[in-house]
Amino acid sequence: MNNYEIMMNGIVTIGEYAPEFEATTTMGNVKLSDYKGKWLVLFSHPRRFYPRKVLIFG
């Protein structure tokens, strides 16, 4: 799977490179490249997500 295919279907699996992206978060704007050389876990959720639901992921 190449980067174009990943962007089209939105699937990135363990061991694959994620495409560069920018996002607005509760901590401000971030880019994937801000974390180059560091371990990173990407967590995504629906817009209707409540903080107490974080406990489910713990």
PDB file of N, CA, C and O in Angstrom:
ATOM      1  N   MET A   1       0.857  -1.173   0.000  1.00  0.00           N
ATOM      2  CA  MET A   1       0.000   0.000   0.000  1.00  0.00           C
ATOM      3  C   MET A   1       0.904   1.237   0.000  1.00  0.00           C
ATOM      4  O   MET A   1       1.782   1.358   0.854  1.00  0.00           O
ATOM      5  N   ASN A   2       0.697   2.149  -0.943  1.00  0.00           N
ATOM      6  CA  ASN A   2       1.505   3.367  -0.987  1.00  0.00           C
ATOM      7  C   ASN A   2       0.776   4.516  -0.286  1.00  0.00           C
ATOM      8  O   ASN A   2      -0.376   4.367   0.124  1.00  0.00           O
ATOM      9  N   ASN A   3       1.450   5.660  -0.149  1.00  0.00           N
ATOM     10  CA  ASN A   3       0.856   6.792   0.578  1.00  0.00           C
ATOM     11  C   ASN A   3      -0.443   7.264  -0.043  1.00  0.00           C
ATOM     12  O   ASN A   3      -1.366   7.652   0.673  1.00  0.00           O
ATOM     13  N   TYR A   4      -0.530   7.236  -1.376  1.00  0.00           N
ATOM     14  CA  TYR A   4      -1.767   7.669  -2.035  1.00  0.00           C
ATOM     15  C   TYR A   4      -2.925   6.764  -1.634  1.00  0.00           C
ATOM     16  O   TYR A   4      -4.020   7.249  -1.350  1.00  0.00           O
ATOM     17  N   GLU A   5      -2.694   5.457  -1.609  1.00  0.00           N
ATOM     18  CA  GLU A   5      -3.753   4.518  -1.221  1.00  0.00           C
ATOM     19  C   GLU A   5      -4.163   4.725   0.231  1.00  0.00           C
ATOM     20  O   GLU A   5      -5.346   4.640   0.559  1.00  0.00           O
ATOM     21  N   ILE A   6      -3.207   4.992   1.093  1.00  0.00           N
ATOM     22  CA  ILE A   6      -3.513   5.237   2.502  1.00  0.00           C
ATOM     23  C   ILE A   6      -4.402   6.464   2.634  1.00  0.00           C
ATOM     24  O   ILE A   6      -5.378   6.440   3.383  1.00  0.00           O
ATOM     25  N   MET A   7      -4.077   7.547   1.911  1.00  0.00           N
ATOM     26  CA  MET A   7      -4.879   8.763   1.997  1.00  0.00           C
ATOM     27  C   MET A   7      -6.285   8.541   1.452  1.00  0.00           C
ATOM     28  O   MET A   7      -7.235   9.160   1.933  1.00  0.00           O
ATOM     29  N   MET A   8      -6.432   7.679   0.470  1.00  0.00           N
ATOM     30  CA  MET A   8      -7.741   7.455  -0.128  1.00  0.00           C
ATOM     31  C   MET A   8      -8.652   6.640   0.781  1.00  0.00           C
ATOM     32  O   MET A   8      -9.846   6.926   0.872  1.00  0.00           O
ATOM     33  N   ASN A   9      -8.103   5.618   1.462  1.00  0.00           N
ATOM     34  CA  ASN A   9      -8.973   4.781   2.286  1.00  0.00           C
ATOM     35  C   ASN A   9      -8.798   5.021   3.786  1.00  0.00           C
ATOM     36  O   ASN A   9      -9.532   4.439   4.585  1.00  0.00           O
ATOM     37  N   GLY A  10      -7.841   5.864   4.186  1.00  0.00           N
ATOM     38  CA  GLY A  10      -7.684   6.235   5.579  1.00  0.00           C
ATOM     39  C   GLY A  10      -7.163   5.144   6.489  1.00  0.00           C
ATOM     40  O   GLY A  10      -7.280   5.253   7.710  1.00  0.00           O
ATOM     41  N   ILE A  11      -6.588   4.091   5.921  1.00  0.00           N
ATOM     42  CA  ILE A  11      -6.125   2.975   6.740  1.00  0.00           C
ATOM     43  C   ILE A  11      -4.604   2.999   6.844  1.00  0.00           C
ATOM     44  O   ILE A  11      -3.902   2.957   5.834  1.00  0.00           O
ATOM     45  N   VAL A  12      -4.113   3.066   8.060  1.00  0.00           N
ATOM     46  CA  VAL A  12      -2.695   2.913   8.344  1.00  0.00           C
ATOM     47  C   VAL A  12      -2.616   1.836   9.405  1.00  0.00           C
ATOM     48  O   VAL A  12      -3.284   1.931  10.434  1.00  0.00           O
ATOM     49  N   THR A  13      -1.812   0.819   9.171  1.00  0.00           N
ATOM     50  CA  THR A  13      -1.704  -0.269  10.136  1.00  0.00           C
ATOM     51  C   THR A  13      -0.335  -0.241  10.809  1.00  0.00           C
ATOM     52  O   THR A  13       0.559   0.490  10.385  1.00  0.00           O
ATOM     53  N   ILE A  14      -0.182  -1.030  11.844  1.00  0.00           N
ATOM     54  CA  ILE A  14       1.068  -1.110  12.592  1.00  0.00           C
ATOM     55  C   ILE A  14       2.196  -1.476  11.641  1.00  0.00           C
ATOM     56  O   ILE A  14       2.071  -2.398  10.835  1.00  0.00           O
ATOM     57  N   GLY A  15       3.290  -0.747  11.744  1.00  0.00           N
ATOM     58  CA  GLY A  15       4.456  -1.003  10.913  1.00  0.00           C
ATOM     59  C   GLY A  15       4.502  -0.185   9.634  1.00  0.00           C
ATOM     60  O   GLY A  15       5.521  -0.184   8.944  1.00  0.00           O
ATOM     61  N   GLU A  16       3.425   0.507   9.305  1.00  0.00           N
ATOM     62  CA  GLU A  16       3.407   1.350   8.110  1.00  0.00           C
ATOM     63  C   GLU A  16       3.675   2.798   8.501  1.00  0.00           C
ATOM     64  O   GLU A  16       3.452   3.200   9.643  1.00  0.00           O
ATOM     65  N   TYR A  17       4.151   3.563   7.546  1.00  0.00           N
ATOM     66  CA  TYR A  17       4.379   4.983   7.774  1.00  0.00           C
ATOM     67  C   TYR A  17       3.074   5.738   7.599  1.00  0.00           C
ATOM     68  O   TYR A  17       2.346   5.519   6.631  1.00  0.00           O
ATOM     69  N   ALA A  18       2.783   6.618   8.528  1.00  0.00           N
ATOM     70  CA  ALA A  18       1.595   7.471   8.412  1.00  0.00           C
ATOM     71  C   ALA A  18       1.961   8.671   7.543  1.00  0.00           C
ATOM     72  O   ALA A  18       3.079   9.176   7.636  1.00  0.00           O
ATOM     73  N   PRO A  19       1.049   9.127   6.713  1.00  0.00           N
ATOM     74  CA  PRO A  19       1.338  10.316   5.902  1.00  0.00           C
ATOM     75  C   PRO A  19       1.394  11.570   6.781  1.00  0.00           C
ATOM     76  O   PRO A  19       0.737  11.641   7.820  1.00  0.00           O
ATOM     77  N   GLU A  20       2.181  12.545   6.353  1.00  0.00           N
ATOM     78  CA  GLU A  20       2.274  13.814   7.090  1.00  0.00           C
ATOM     79  C   GLU A  20       0.889  14.451   7.175  1.00  0.00           C
ATOM     80  O   GLU A  20       0.129  14.440   6.207  1.00  0.00           O
ATOM     81  N   PHE A  21       0.573  15.004   8.342  1.00  0.00           N
ATOM     82  CA  PHE A  21      -0.704  15.696   8.500  1.00  0.00           C
ATOM     83  C   PHE A  21      -0.565  16.785   9.549  1.00  0.00           C
ATOM     84  O   PHE A  21       0.360  16.771  10.361  1.00  0.00           O
ATOM     85  N   GLU A  22      -1.491  17.722   9.523  1.00  0.00           N
ATOM     86  CA  GLU A  22      -1.627  18.760  10.541  1.00  0.00           C
ATOM     87  C   GLU A  22      -3.001  18.635  11.149  1.00  0.00           C
ATOM     88  O   GLU A  22      -3.959  18.287  10.460  1.00  0.00           O
ATOM     89  N   ALA A  23      -3.110  18.916  12.446  1.00  0.00           N
ATOM     90  CA  ALA A  23      -4.407  18.821  13.117  1.00  0.00           C
ATOM     91  C   ALA A  23      -4.506  19.885  14.205  1.00  0.00           C
ATOM     92  O   ALA A  23      -3.504  20.293  14.793  1.00  0.00           O
ATOM     93  N   THR A  24      -5.722  20.318  14.455  1.00  0.00           N
ATOM     94  CA  THR A  24      -5.995  21.217  15.567  1.00  0.00           C
ATOM     95  C   THR A  24      -6.465  20.358  16.726  1.00  0.00           C
ATOM     96  O   THR A  24      -7.418  19.590  16.592  1.00  0.00           O
ATOM     97  N   THR A  25      -5.799  20.488  17.857  1.00  0.00           N
ATOM     98  CA  THR A  25      -6.117  19.674  19.025  1.00  0.00           C
ATOM     99  C   THR A  25      -6.474  20.581  20.198  1.00  0.00           C
ATOM    100  O   THR A  25      -6.425  21.806  20.087  1.00  0.00           O
ATOM    101  N   THR A  26      -6.827  19.975  21.301  1.00  0.00           N
ATOM    102  CA  THR A  26      -7.096  20.751  22.514  1.00  0.00           C
ATOM    103  C   THR A  26      -5.821  21.397  23.047  1.00  0.00           C
ATOM    104  O   THR A  26      -5.883  22.295  23.886  1.00  0.00           O
ATOM    105  N   MET A  27      -4.668  20.943  22.564  1.00  0.00           N
ATOM    106  CA  MET A  27      -3.373  21.496  22.963  1.00  0.00           C
ATOM    107  C   MET A  27      -2.813  22.456  21.916  1.00  0.00           C
ATOM    108  O   MET A  27      -1.677  22.911  22.047  1.00  0.00           O
ATOM    109  N   GLY A  28      -3.588  22.770  20.884  1.00  0.00           N
ATOM    110  CA  GLY A  28      -3.124  23.658  19.818  1.00  0.00           C
ATOM    111  C   GLY A  28      -2.903  22.887  18.521  1.00  0.00           C
ATOM    112  O   GLY A  28      -3.319  21.735  18.399  1.00  0.00           O
ATOM    113  N   ASN A  29      -2.245  23.525  17.553  1.00  0.00           N
ATOM    114  CA  ASN A  29      -1.969  22.879  16.271  1.00  0.00           C
ATOM    115  C   ASN A  29      -0.740  21.994  16.386  1.00  0.00           C
ATOM    116  O   ASN A  29       0.251  22.372  17.011  1.00  0.00           O
ATOM    117  N   VAL A  30      -0.806  20.825  15.787  1.00  0.00           N
ATOM    118  CA  VAL A  30       0.325  19.899  15.776  1.00  0.00           C
ATOM    119  C   VAL A  30       0.481  19.321  14.377  1.00  0.00           C
ATOM    120  O   VAL A  30      -0.471  19.262  13.598  1.00  0.00           O
ATOM    121  N   LYS A  31       1.713  18.895  14.074  1.00  0.00           N
ATOM    122  CA  LYS A  31       2.013  18.198  12.830  1.00  0.00           C
ATOM    123  C   LYS A  31       2.652  16.869  13.204  1.00  0.00           C
ATOM    124  O   LYS A  31       3.315  16.762  14.235  1.00  0.00           O
ATOM    125  N   LEU A  32       2.456  15.874  12.379  1.00  0.00           N
ATOM    126  CA  LEU A  32       3.082  14.584  12.637  1.00  0.00           C
ATOM    127  C   LEU A  32       4.598  14.748  12.713  1.00  0.00           C
ATOM    128  O   LEU A  32       5.247  14.118  13.548  1.00  0.00           O
ATOM    129  N   SER A  33       5.163  15.586  11.854  1.00  0.00           N
ATOM    130  CA  SER A  33       6.618  15.771  11.833  1.00  0.00           C
ATOM    131  C   SER A  33       7.157  16.382  13.135  1.00  0.00           C
ATOM    132  O   SER A  33       8.358  16.300  13.392  1.00  0.00           O
ATOM    133  N   ASP A  34       6.296  16.992  13.959  1.00  0.00           N
ATOM    134  CA  ASP A  34       6.724  17.511  15.266  1.00  0.00           C
ATOM    135  C   ASP A  34       7.241  16.390  16.163  1.00  0.00           C
ATOM    136  O   ASP A  34       7.996  16.644  17.102  1.00  0.00           O
ATOM    137  N   TYR A  35       6.844  15.168  15.881  1.00  0.00           N
ATOM    138  CA  TYR A  35       7.182  14.026  16.729  1.00  0.00           C
ATOM    139  C   TYR A  35       8.199  13.095  16.082  1.00  0.00           C
ATOM    140  O   TYR A  35       8.375  11.963  16.531  1.00  0.00           O
ATOM    141  N   LYS A  36       8.873  13.562  15.030  1.00  0.00           N
ATOM    142  CA  LYS A  36       9.856  12.733  14.330  1.00  0.00           C
ATOM    143  C   LYS A  36      10.920  12.241  15.311  1.00  0.00           C
ATOM    144  O   LYS A  36      11.471  13.024  16.086  1.00  0.00           O
ATOM    145  N   GLY A  37      11.202  10.945  15.271  1.00  0.00           N
ATOM    146  CA  GLY A  37      12.200  10.346  16.148  1.00  0.00           C
ATOM    147  C   GLY A  37      11.682   9.982  17.527  1.00  0.00           C
ATOM    148  O   GLY A  37      12.447   9.514  18.369  1.00  0.00           O
ATOM    149  N   LYS A  38      10.395  10.189  17.773  1.00  0.00           N
ATOM    150  CA  LYS A  38       9.800   9.871  19.074  1.00  0.00           C
ATOM    151  C   LYS A  38       8.722   8.803  18.898  1.00  0.00           C
ATOM    152  O   LYS A  38       8.164   8.648  17.812  1.00  0.00           O
ATOM    153  N   TRP A  39       8.441   8.081  19.958  1.00  0.00           N
ATOM    154  CA  TRP A  39       7.330   7.135  19.944  1.00  0.00           C
ATOM    155  C   TRP A  39       6.035   7.935  19.969  1.00  0.00           C
ATOM    156  O   TRP A  39       5.939   8.960  20.644  1.00  0.00           O
ATOM    157  N   LEU A  40       5.043   7.458  19.228  1.00  0.00           N
ATOM    158  CA  LEU A  40       3.791   8.193  19.136  1.00  0.00           C
ATOM    159  C   LEU A  40       2.632   7.223  18.973  1.00  0.00           C
ATOM    160  O   LEU A  40       2.705   6.281  18.185  1.00  0.00           O
ATOM    161  N   VAL A  41       1.573   7.458  19.717  1.00  0.00           N
ATOM    162  CA  VAL A  41       0.333   6.696  19.573  1.00  0.00           C
ATOM    163  C   VAL A  41      -0.716   7.668  19.060  1.00  0.00           C
ATOM    164  O   VAL A  41      -0.963   8.706  19.675  1.00  0.00           O
ATOM    165  N   LEU A  42      -1.332   7.332  17.936  1.00  0.00           N
ATOM    166  CA  LEU A  42      -2.393   8.175  17.383  1.00  0.00           C
ATOM    167  C   LEU A  42      -3.727   7.652  17.878  1.00  0.00           C
ATOM    168  O   LEU A  42      -4.034   6.469  17.730  1.00  0.00           O
ATOM    169  N   PHE A  43      -4.516   8.534  18.464  1.00  0.00           N
ATOM    170  CA  PHE A  43      -5.812   8.168  19.019  1.00  0.00           C
ATOM    171  C   PHE A  43      -6.859   9.027  18.344  1.00  0.00           C
ATOM    172  O   PHE A  43      -6.752  10.254  18.344  1.00  0.00           O
ATOM    173  N   SER A  44      -7.851   8.410  17.780  1.00  0.00           N
ATOM    174  CA  SER A  44      -8.908   9.141  17.091  1.00  0.00           C
ATOM    175  C   SER A  44     -10.251   8.694  17.639  1.00  0.00           C
ATOM    176  O   SER A  44     -10.417   7.542  18.039  1.00  0.00           O
ATOM    177  N   HIS A  45     -11.207   9.611  17.654  1.00  0.00           N
ATOM    178  CA  HIS A  45     -12.522   9.292  18.198  1.00  0.00           C
ATOM    179  C   HIS A  45     -13.583  10.121  17.494  1.00  0.00           C
ATOM    180  O   HIS A  45     -13.257  11.110  16.838  1.00  0.00           O
ATOM    181  N   PRO A  46     -14.828   9.742  17.618  1.00  0.00           N
ATOM    182  CA  PRO A  46     -15.908  10.536  17.022  1.00  0.00           C
ATOM    183  C   PRO A  46     -16.004  11.917  17.675  1.00  0.00           C
ATOM    184  O   PRO A  46     -15.542  12.112  18.799  1.00  0.00           O
ATOM    185  N   ARG A  47     -16.589  12.842  16.986  1.00  0.00           N
ATOM    186  CA  ARG A  47     -16.738  14.203  17.516  1.00  0.00           C
ATOM    187  C   ARG A  47     -17.519  14.211  18.831  1.00  0.00           C
ATOM    188  O   ARG A  47     -17.208  14.997  19.726  1.00  0.00           O
ATOM    189  N   ARG A  48     -18.513  13.359  18.956  1.00  0.00           N
ATOM    190  CA  ARG A  48     -19.313  13.303  20.190  1.00  0.00           C
ATOM    191  C   ARG A  48     -18.627  12.364  21.177  1.00  0.00           C
ATOM    192  O   ARG A  48     -19.072  11.236  21.385  1.00  0.00           O
ATOM    193  N   PHE A  49     -17.568  12.826  21.767  1.00  0.00           N
ATOM    194  CA  PHE A  49     -16.752  12.038  22.676  1.00  0.00           C
ATOM    195  C   PHE A  49     -16.674  12.791  23.992  1.00  0.00           C
ATOM    196  O   PHE A  49     -16.356  13.979  24.011  1.00  0.00           O
ATOM    197  N   TYR A  50     -16.958  12.116  25.079  1.00  0.00           N
ATOM    198  CA  TYR A  50     -16.979  12.753  26.389  1.00  0.00           C
ATOM    199  C   TYR A  50     -15.772  12.304  27.205  1.00  0.00           C
ATOM    200  O   TYR A  50     -15.401  11.132  27.151  1.00  0.00           O
ATOM    201  N   PRO A  51     -15.147  13.216  27.965  1.00  0.00           N
ATOM    202  CA  PRO A  51     -13.938  12.881  28.724  1.00  0.00           C
ATOM    203  C   PRO A  51     -14.062  11.633  29.589  1.00  0.00           C
ATOM    204  O   PRO A  51     -13.088  10.895  29.739  1.00  0.00           O
ATOM    205  N   ARG A  52     -15.232  11.381  30.161  1.00  0.00           N
ATOM    206  CA  ARG A  52     -15.343  10.192  31.019  1.00  0.00           C
ATOM    207  C   ARG A  52     -15.186   8.903  30.217  1.00  0.00           C
ATOM    208  O   ARG A  52     -14.885   7.855  30.788  1.00  0.00           O
ATOM    209  N   LYS A  53     -15.385   8.969  28.905  1.00  0.00           N
ATOM    210  CA  LYS A  53     -15.203   7.779  28.074  1.00  0.00           C
ATOM    211  C   LYS A  53     -13.736   7.388  27.961  1.00  0.00           C
ATOM    212  O   LYS A  53     -13.428   6.264  27.562  1.00  0.00           O
ATOM    213  N   VAL A  54     -12.821   8.301  28.309  1.00  0.00           N
ATOM    214  CA  VAL A  54     -11.399   7.971  28.301  1.00  0.00           C
ATOM    215  C   VAL A  54     -11.142   6.795  29.224  1.00  0.00           C
ATOM    216  O   VAL A  54     -10.245   5.994  28.963  1.00  0.00           O
ATOM    217  N   LEU A  55     -11.904   6.674  30.290  1.00  0.00           N
ATOM    218  CA  LEU A  55     -11.737   5.563  31.235  1.00  0.00           C
ATOM    219  C   LEU A  55     -11.890   4.221  30.548  1.00  0.00           C
ATOM    220  O   LEU A  55     -11.246   3.249  30.944  1.00  0.00           O
ATOM    221  N   ILE A  56     -12.722   4.149  29.536  1.00  0.00           N
ATOM    222  CA  ILE A  56     -12.925   2.899  28.798  1.00  0.00           C
ATOM    223  C   ILE A  56     -11.637   2.469  28.117  1.00  0.00           C
ATOM    224  O   ILE A  56     -11.359   1.275  28.011  1.00  0.00           O
ATOM    225  N   PHE A  57     -10.842   3.441  27.650  1.00  0.00           N
ATOM    226  CA  PHE A  57      -9.615   3.130  26.931  1.00  0.00           C
ATOM    227  C   PHE A  57      -8.452   2.844  27.862  1.00  0.00           C
ATOM    228  O   PHE A  57      -7.418   2.343  27.420  1.00  0.00           O
ATOM    229  N   GLY A  58      -8.604   3.156  29.153  1.00  0.00           N
ATOM    230  CA  GLY A  58      -7.532   2.948  30.116  1.00  0.00           C
ATOM    231  C   GLY A  58      -7.384   1.516  30.425  1.00  0.00           C
ATOM    232  O   GLY A  58      -6.524   1.143  31.224  1.00  0.00           O
TER     233      GLY A  58
END
